[in-house]
Amino acid sequence: MNETIRTLTERRSVRAYTDKQVPEEVLNEILEAGRFAPSGMNRQPALFIAVQDKETRDTLSRMNAAIMGNSGDPFYGAPTVVLVLVDASVGTGVEDGALAMGNMLNAAYSLGLGSCWIHRAKEMFESEEGKALLRKWGVQGEYRGVGCCILGYPADGFPAAKPRREGNVLYIR
């Protein structure tokens, strides 16, 4: 099987991580995969914010959990979080950000890391606390949160694939 197809069919969301940090060179490869995702009219509206600082990561976790009304860690202990935001003025921004997220999830697996798409980035960065963080980080302009890509080394290995749903491919020939 082609290596790319193998990665696409074997990657699964990981929901338990060790505390070992993702090395900078590996993180940069994952970010580059996100940056090279397709985008409508090649506008490249995505902004990637890589967070490895524990205090900031924990703040983001708290914000995300609060949206769900709980106090657990929605990042499952992953030490790295890549926030994907998009220029709010770009009509295909959410779709473009989703493609970037997918590229990063698959790149992470190909490099031996676990990953998972954590939702609620939209709500996180619509909040006053989220907007204050963006200002603190020097982000100017209007951005919409698309997702939080958590990254790290799986604590329990990679989960097995669940069976695929049947009957969801239609051929018109």
PALO-695845 format. One line per field, with one value per residue: residue in one letter; x, y, z of N, C-alpha, C, O in turn. Coordinates in steps of 0.1 Angstrom, whole numbers, plus 2048, in hexadecimal, padded with zeros to 3 digits. Example, Ala and Ser with C-alpha at 12.3 -4.5 7.8 and 13.67 -1.06 7.14 Angstrom:
resn: a, s
n.x: 884, 880
n.y: 7C7, 7EA
n.z: 84E, 847
ca.x: 87B, 889
ca.y: 7D3, 7F5
ca.z: 84E, 847
c.x: 884, 881
c.y: 7DF, 800
c.z: 84E, 84F
o.x: 88E, 886
o.y: 7DF, 80B
o.z: 855, 850
# end
This chain:
resn: m, n, e, t, i, r, t, l, t, e, r, r, s, v, r, a, y, t, d, k, q, v, p, e, e, v, l, n, e, i, l, e, a, g, r, f, a, p, s, g, m, n, r, q, p, a, l, f, i, a, v, q, d, k, e, t, r, d, t, l, s, r, m, n, a, a, i, m, g, n, s, g, d, p, f, y, g, a, p, t, v, v, l, v, l, v, d, a, s, v, g, t, g, v, e, d, g, a, l, a, m, g, n, m, l, n, a, a, y, s, l, g, l, g, s, c, w, i, h, r, a, k, e, m, f, e, s, e, e, g, k, a, l, l, r, k, w, g, v, q, g, e, y, r, g, v, g, c, c, i, l, g, y, p, a, d, g, f, p, a, a, k, p, r, r, e, g, n, v, l, y, i, r
n.x: 809, 805, 818, 80D, 7F1, 7F0, 7F5, 7DF, 7CA, 7D0, 7D4, 7C8, 7B4, 7C3, 7C0, 7CE, 7EC, 810, 826, 83B, 84A, 844, 85D, 86D, 875, 865, 84C, 84D, 84D, 833, 824, 82B, 81F, 805, 805, 808, 7F0, 7D4, 7C2, 7A6, 7A7, 7C2, 7C6, 7D0, 7C7, 7CB, 7D7, 7F0, 7F5, 80C, 80E, 821, 828, 821, 811, 801, 7F6, 7E6, 7D5, 7C6, 7BB, 7AA, 799, 78D, 780, 76E, 75B, 74D, 742, 750, 76C, 781, 79D, 79D, 7B1, 7BD, 7D5, 7E9, 808, 80D, 7FC, 7ED, 7DF, 7C6, 7BD, 7A9, 7A9, 78E, 781, 783, 771, 772, 77F, 77B, 779, 792, 7A3, 79B, 7A6, 7C1, 7C3, 7BE, 7D4, 7E9, 7E2, 7E5, 800, 80C, 807, 816, 82F, 832, 823, 807, 7E7, 7CB, 7AC, 79F, 781, 76F, 77F, 776, 763, 774, 785, 773, 76C, 772, 789, 797, 79B, 7AB, 7C2, 7CB, 7D1, 7E6, 7F9, 7FF, 7EF, 7DE, 7C1, 7A2, 79A, 78F, 78A, 792, 79B, 7AB, 7C8, 7D4, 7F3, 80B, 81D, 810, 801, 7F6, 7FB, 7F0, 7CE, 7B9, 7AA, 787, 76C, 763, 748, 72F, 723, 725, 730, 72B, 72A, 729, 727
n.y: 7F4, 816, 82F, 848, 843, 82E, 83C, 84D, 83B, 82D, 83F, 84B, 85B, 865, 862, 863, 86C, 86D, 881, 88A, 8A3, 8AF, 8AF, 8CD, 8CC, 8B8, 8C2, 8D8, 8CC, 8C1, 8D9, 8E4, 8D2, 8D9, 8F3, 8F0, 8E6, 8E4, 901, 916, 927, 92B, 93B, 937, 93B, 932, 934, 929, 920, 915, 905, 8FE, 905, 8FD, 90B, 91C, 909, 8FB, 90F, 912, 8F9, 8FA, 90E, 902, 8EC, 8F9, 902, 8EC, 8E8, 8DB, 8D0, 8C0, 8B3, 8BB, 8B7, 8A0, 89C, 8A1, 8B0, 8C4, 8DD, 8E7, 902, 909, 923, 939, 953, 967, 974, 965, 952, 936, 92E, 91D, 904, 903, 904, 8EC, 8DA, 8DF, 8D7, 8BB, 8B4, 8B8, 8A5, 88D, 88F, 88F, 874, 867, 86D, 860, 869, 86F, 87D, 893, 8A2, 8BD, 8CC, 8EC, 902, 918, 924, 929, 93D, 951, 95A, 973, 96E, 95E, 970, 982, 973, 970, 98A, 98E, 97D, 98A, 989, 996, 9A2, 992, 973, 951, 935, 914, 8FA, 8E6, 8D7, 8BC, 8AF, 895, 87B, 85B, 84C, 833, 826, 823, 824, 80A, 808, 80F, 7FC, 806, 819, 80B, 80E, 829, 833, 83E, 836, 846, 83E
n.z: 800, 7F9, 80A, 812, 810, 822, 83A, 83B, 83E, 855, 86B, 88A, 8A2, 8C0, 8E3, 8FB, 90A, 90E, 923, 914, 901, 8E0, 8C8, 8BB, 89F, 895, 89A, 889, 870, 870, 871, 859, 847, 84C, 843, 828, 81F, 809, 7FE, 7F9, 7DB, 7E0, 7F6, 810, 82C, 846, 867, 87D, 89D, 8B2, 8D0, 8EB, 903, 924, 937, 926, 916, 929, 930, 918, 917, 92D, 925, 90F, 91B, 92C, 91A, 914, 92C, 941, 955, 94D, 93A, 91B, 908, 90D, 91A, 908, 8FF, 8EC, 8DA, 8BD, 8B1, 899, 887, 872, 859, 85D, 848, 832, 81C, 818, 82F, 846, 83A, 82E, 845, 851, 83E, 843, 85E, 85A, 84A, 85D, 871, 864, 85D, 876, 87F, 86B, 874, 88B, 8A1, 8B7, 8B2, 8B3, 8AA, 8BA, 8C1, 8C4, 8C2, 8B4, 8C6, 8DB, 8D2, 8CC, 8E4, 8FE, 90D, 8FB, 8E5, 8F3, 8F7, 8DC, 8D6, 8E9, 8DE, 8C7, 8B1, 896, 887, 87C, 887, 884, 898, 88F, 897, 8B0, 8AF, 8BF, 8CA, 8CF, 8E0, 8DF, 8FC, 8FE, 8E7, 8C4, 8BC, 8AE, 88D, 889, 87A, 859, 84E, 83A, 818, 811, 7FB, 7DB, 7B9, 79A, 77B
ca.x: 800, 80C, 81A, 803, 7E4, 7F1, 7F4, 7D1, 7C1, 7D4, 7D4, 7BC, 7B5, 7C9, 7BA, 7D6, 7F9, 81B, 829, 846, 847, 846, 869, 86B, 877, 859, 840, 84E, 848, 824, 81F, 82E, 815, 7F9, 807, 807, 7E2, 7CD, 7B9, 79E, 7AF, 7D0, 7C6, 7D8, 7C2, 7CE, 7E1, 7F3, 7FB, 811, 80F, 828, 829, 818, 807, 7F8, 7EE, 7DC, 7CA, 7BE, 7B3, 7A0, 78F, 785, 778, 763, 751, 746, 73C, 757, 779, 78B, 7A7, 799, 7BD, 7C2, 7E3, 7F3, 810, 80D, 7EF, 7EE, 7D2, 7C5, 7B3, 7A9, 7A5, 780, 77C, 784, 764, 775, 789, 779, 77D, 7A1, 7A8, 799, 7B0, 7CE, 7C2, 7BF, 7E2, 7F1, 7DE, 7EB, 80F, 810, 807, 821, 83B, 832, 81C, 7F9, 7E0, 7BC, 7A6, 796, 779, 76C, 789, 76E, 75E, 77F, 78A, 768, 76B, 77B, 796, 79E, 79F, 7B6, 7CE, 7CF, 7D8, 7F2, 802, 802, 7E7, 7D6, 7B7, 797, 79D, 785, 790, 78D, 79D, 7B7, 7CF, 7DD, 7FE, 814, 821, 805, 804, 7F2, 7FC, 7E6, 7C2, 7B6, 79F, 77A, 767, 75E, 73A, 72D, 718, 726, 737, 722, 730, 721, 730
ca.y: 800, 823, 834, 852, 83C, 827, 846, 852, 830, 828, 84A, 84C, 865, 860, 869, 861, 870, 86F, 88F, 88D, 8AE, 8AD, 8B7, 8D8, 8C8, 8B0, 8CB, 8E0, 8C4, 8C1, 8E6, 8E6, 8CB, 8E1, 8FF, 8EC, 8E1, 8EB, 90B, 91D, 932, 92C, 947, 934, 943, 92C, 939, 91E, 925, 909, 908, 8F4, 90A, 8F6, 914, 920, 8FD, 8F8, 91A, 90E, 8ED, 8FF, 916, 8F9, 8E4, 901, 903, 8DF, 8E8, 8D2, 8D4, 8B6, 8B8, 8B7, 8B5, 892, 89C, 8A4, 8BC, 8CE, 8E0, 8F0, 909, 90D, 92E, 93D, 960, 966, 97A, 95C, 94A, 928, 92D, 912, 8F8, 904, 901, 8DE, 8D3, 8E1, 8CE, 8AE, 8B2, 8B7, 899, 882, 891, 88B, 866, 862, 86F, 858, 870, 86E, 88A, 893, 8AF, 8C1, 8D7, 8F7, 90D, 924, 92A, 92D, 94A, 95B, 960, 97E, 968, 95A, 97C, 988, 96B, 973, 997, 98C, 976, 993, 985, 9A1, 99F, 98A, 965, 948, 928, 908, 8EE, 8E4, 8CA, 8B8, 8A7, 88F, 86C, 853, 845, 825, 821, 828, 81C, 803, 80E, 809, 7F9, 811, 818, 806, 815, 838, 837, 83C, 838, 84A, 83B
ca.z: 800, 7F8, 817, 815, 812, 82F, 845, 83B, 843, 863, 875, 893, 8AD, 8CD, 8EE, 907, 905, 917, 924, 90C, 8F8, 8D1, 8C5, 8B2, 891, 891, 89A, 87D, 865, 870, 86E, 84B, 841, 84D, 83B, 81A, 81C, 7FF, 803, 7EE, 7D4, 7E6, 7FF, 81C, 837, 853, 871, 885, 8AA, 8B8, 8DE, 8F2, 911, 92C, 93D, 91C, 912, 933, 92F, 90C, 91B, 937, 91D, 907, 924, 931, 90F, 916, 939, 94A, 959, 949, 930, 90D, 900, 910, 91F, 8FD, 903, 8E2, 8D4, 8B1, 8AE, 88B, 885, 864, 856, 85D, 83C, 826, 81B, 81A, 839, 84E, 832, 82D, 852, 853, 837, 84A, 869, 855, 846, 869, 878, 85D, 85E, 883, 87F, 863, 87B, 898, 8AC, 8B8, 8B0, 8B4, 8A7, 8C5, 8BC, 8CC, 8C0, 8B0, 8D2, 8E3, 8CD, 8CC, 8F2, 901, 911, 8EF, 8DE, 8FA, 8F4, 8CF, 8D7, 8F0, 8D5, 8BC, 8A5, 892, 87D, 880, 884, 889, 89C, 888, 89F, 8B8, 8AB, 8CA, 8C5, 8DA, 8DF, 8E5, 908, 8FD, 8D9, 8BB, 8BB, 8A1, 886, 88A, 86D, 851, 84B, 82C, 810, 810, 7EE, 7CF, 7AD, 78F, 770
c.x: 809, 80D, 810, 7F6, 7E5, 7EF, 7E5, 7C7, 7C4, 7D3, 7C7, 7BF, 7BA, 7C4, 7C1, 7E5, 803, 81D, 835, 843, 84B, 853, 866, 86C, 86B, 84D, 841, 84A, 839, 81E, 820, 823, 808, 7F9, 805, 7FA, 7DC, 7C4, 7B2, 7A6, 7BC, 7D1, 7CE, 7D3, 7C5, 7D9, 7E3, 7FA, 7FF, 814, 816, 82B, 81E, 80D, 7FD, 7EF, 7E3, 7D1, 7C1, 7B5, 7A7, 795, 786, 77C, 76C, 758, 748, 73F, 743, 765, 784, 794, 7A3, 7A5, 7C3, 7D0, 7EE, 7FB, 811, 7FF, 7F2, 7E0, 7D2, 7B9, 7B4, 7A4, 796, 77A, 77C, 778, 767, 77E, 787, 77D, 78C, 7A8, 7A7, 7A3, 7BE, 7CE, 7C5, 7CE, 7EB, 7EE, 7E5, 7FB, 813, 811, 813, 82F, 83B, 82B, 80E, 7F4, 7D1, 7B7, 79D, 78E, 778, 776, 781, 769, 769, 784, 77F, 767, 775, 789, 79E, 7A3, 7AB, 7C3, 7D3, 7D7, 7E5, 7FD, 805, 7FA, 7DD, 7CC, 7AC, 799, 792, 78C, 789, 78F, 7AA, 7BD, 7D8, 7E7, 806, 816, 816, 809, 800, 7F2, 7F1, 7DA, 7C0, 7AA, 792, 775, 761, 74F, 738, 722, 719, 72F, 72D, 72A, 726, 72A, 729
c.y: 80C, 829, 83F, 84C, 834, 831, 84A, 847, 82B, 833, 84A, 856, 85F, 869, 866, 863, 86F, 87E, 893, 898, 8AA, 8B6, 8C2, 8D4, 8C0, 8B9, 8D4, 8D9, 8C3, 8CE, 8E9, 8DE, 8D3, 8ED, 8FC, 8E5, 8EA, 8F6, 912, 928, 935, 938, 944, 93C, 93E, 933, 92D, 924, 918, 90D, 8FC, 8F9, 904, 8FF, 918, 914, 8FA, 903, 916, 902, 8F1, 906, 90C, 8F0, 8EC, 903, 8F7, 8DE, 8DE, 8D7, 8CA, 8BC, 8B3, 8B4, 8A8, 891, 89E, 8B0, 8C7, 8D0, 8EA, 8F5, 90D, 917, 932, 94C, 960, 96C, 971, 952, 93B, 925, 921, 905, 8F8, 900, 8F2, 8D6, 8D4, 8D7, 8BF, 8AA, 8B0, 8AA, 88D, 883, 88C, 87B, 861, 864, 869, 85F, 86E, 87C, 888, 8A1, 8B2, 8CD, 8E2, 903, 91A, 92B, 92F, 93B, 954, 961, 96B, 979, 964, 965, 982, 980, 96E, 980, 996, 986, 97F, 990, 991, 99C, 996, 97B, 95C, 93B, 91D, 8FC, 8EF, 8D7, 8C6, 8AE, 8A1, 881, 864, 84B, 836, 820, 828, 81F, 815, 80A, 807, 806, 805, 80F, 814, 80E, 824, 83C, 834, 83F, 83C, 848, 83C
c.z: 800, 806, 81B, 818, 81F, 83B, 846, 840, 851, 86E, 87D, 89D, 8BA, 8D8, 8FB, 903, 911, 919, 91C, 901, 8E9, 8CE, 8BA, 8A3, 88C, 890, 88D, 871, 864, 86C, 85F, 843, 841, 844, 82C, 816, 811, 805, 7F7, 7E8, 7D9, 7EF, 80C, 828, 845, 85B, 87B, 892, 8B1, 8C7, 8E5, 901, 919, 932, 932, 917, 91C, 933, 923, 910, 924, 92F, 915, 90F, 929, 927, 910, 923, 943, 94D, 955, 93F, 923, 904, 904, 915, 914, 901, 8F9, 8DC, 8C9, 8AF, 89F, 88B, 876, 863, 854, 850, 830, 827, 81D, 825, 842, 847, 831, 83A, 855, 84B, 83D, 856, 865, 851, 853, 871, 871, 85D, 86B, 884, 877, 86A, 889, 8A4, 8AB, 8B6, 8B2, 8B1, 8B3, 8C0, 8C6, 8CB, 8BB, 8BC, 8DB, 8DF, 8C9, 8DA, 8F4, 905, 905, 8E7, 8E5, 8F8, 8E6, 8CF, 8DE, 8E7, 8C8, 8AF, 8A2, 887, 884, 87D, 88B, 88C, 894, 891, 8A7, 8B5, 8B7, 8C5, 8D1, 8D7, 8E6, 8F1, 907, 8EF, 8D0, 8BB, 8AE, 89A, 888, 87C, 866, 84E, 83C, 825, 80F, 805, 7E3, 7C3, 7A2, 783, 762
o.x: 813, 803, 80C, 7EF, 7DB, 7E7, 7E0, 7BE, 7BC, 7D2, 7BC, 7CA, 7B6, 7C4, 7BB, 7EA, 7FF, 818, 83A, 839, 854, 853, 85D, 863, 867, 845, 837, 844, 833, 814, 818, 81E, 800, 7EF, 801, 7F8, 7DF, 7BF, 7B8, 7AA, 7C2, 7DB, 7D4, 7DC, 7C2, 7E3, 7DA, 804, 7F7, 81C, 810, 82F, 812, 801, 7F1, 7E3, 7D8, 7C6, 7B5, 7AA, 79C, 789, 77A, 770, 761, 74C, 73C, 737, 73C, 769, 78F, 794, 7A5, 7A3, 7CE, 7D7, 7FA, 7F5, 815, 7F8, 7F8, 7D7, 7DB, 7AE, 7BE, 79C, 791, 76E, 777, 776, 75E, 785, 791, 784, 792, 7B2, 7AF, 7A8, 7C5, 7D8, 7CC, 7D3, 7F4, 7F8, 7EB, 801, 81E, 81B, 81A, 838, 844, 82C, 808, 7FB, 7CC, 7BD, 793, 794, 77F, 776, 785, 76B, 767, 786, 783, 761, 77F, 793, 7AA, 7AE, 7B4, 7CE, 7E0, 7E1, 7EF, 808, 80D, 7FD, 7D5, 7CF, 7AC, 79A, 78C, 794, 77D, 786, 7B2, 7B6, 7E3, 7E4, 808, 812, 812, 813, 807, 7EB, 7EA, 7DB, 7C5, 7A2, 791, 77A, 75B, 74B, 73F, 71A, 710, 734, 728, 730, 71C, 733, 72E
o.y: 80D, 828, 83F, 850, 834, 82E, 84B, 84B, 825, 82F, 848, 85A, 854, 875, 866, 85D, 870, 886, 89F, 896, 8A2, 8C2, 8C0, 8D9, 8C1, 8B8, 8D6, 8DF, 8C4, 8CE, 8EE, 8E3, 8D3, 8F1, 905, 8E0, 8F5, 8F4, 912, 931, 93F, 93E, 94D, 943, 945, 937, 928, 92B, 911, 915, 8F1, 8F1, 906, 8FC, 919, 916, 8F6, 900, 917, 902, 8EC, 904, 90E, 8EE, 8E7, 904, 8F8, 8D6, 8D9, 8E2, 8CB, 8C8, 8A7, 8AF, 8A4, 887, 89E, 8BA, 8D2, 8C7, 8F4, 8EE, 912, 914, 930, 950, 959, 96A, 974, 94B, 934, 91A, 91A, 8FC, 8ED, 8F8, 8EC, 8CB, 8CA, 8D1, 8B8, 8A0, 8A7, 8A3, 884, 879, 885, 876, 857, 85D, 86B, 85A, 86A, 886, 87D, 8AB, 8AA, 8D7, 8E2, 90C, 925, 937, 93A, 944, 95F, 96C, 96D, 97F, 966, 965, 988, 986, 970, 982, 99C, 989, 97A, 995, 995, 993, 993, 978, 960, 936, 91C, 8F4, 8F8, 8CD, 8CD, 8A6, 8A8, 87B, 867, 845, 82E, 817, 831, 813, 81A, 811, 7FB, 80B, 80E, 803, 819, 815, 82A, 847, 829, 84A, 835, 850, 839
o.z: 807, 80E, 827, 822, 826, 844, 851, 847, 857, 87A, 877, 8A0, 8BE, 8D7, 906, 8F9, 91D, 911, 91D, 8FA, 8E7, 8D1, 8B2, 89B, 881, 887, 887, 868, 859, 865, 858, 839, 837, 83E, 824, 80C, 810, 811, 7EC, 7EF, 7D7, 7F0, 812, 82E, 84F, 855, 880, 891, 8B7, 8CA, 8E4, 909, 916, 932, 935, 915, 918, 936, 925, 90C, 922, 931, 914, 90B, 92A, 92A, 90E, 926, 94C, 948, 95A, 93C, 91F, 8F9, 8FF, 913, 917, 905, 8FC, 8DA, 8CB, 8AB, 89A, 88E, 86F, 86B, 84B, 84D, 826, 830, 822, 826, 845, 84D, 832, 839, 85B, 850, 83D, 859, 86B, 854, 853, 876, 878, 85E, 86C, 889, 87B, 866, 891, 8AF, 8A1, 8B8, 8B1, 8B6, 8B5, 8BC, 8D1, 8D3, 8BF, 8BE, 8E1, 8E7, 8C4, 8DB, 8ED, 902, 904, 8E2, 8DF, 8F6, 8E5, 8C9, 8D9, 8E8, 8C0, 8A5, 8AB, 880, 890, 871, 895, 884, 893, 892, 8A4, 8B7, 8B9, 8BC, 8DB, 8CD, 8F2, 8F1, 90D, 8EB, 8D5, 8BA, 8A3, 8A1, 88A, 872, 86D, 84C, 833, 82B, 80B, 804, 7E2, 7C1, 7A1, 780, 758
# end
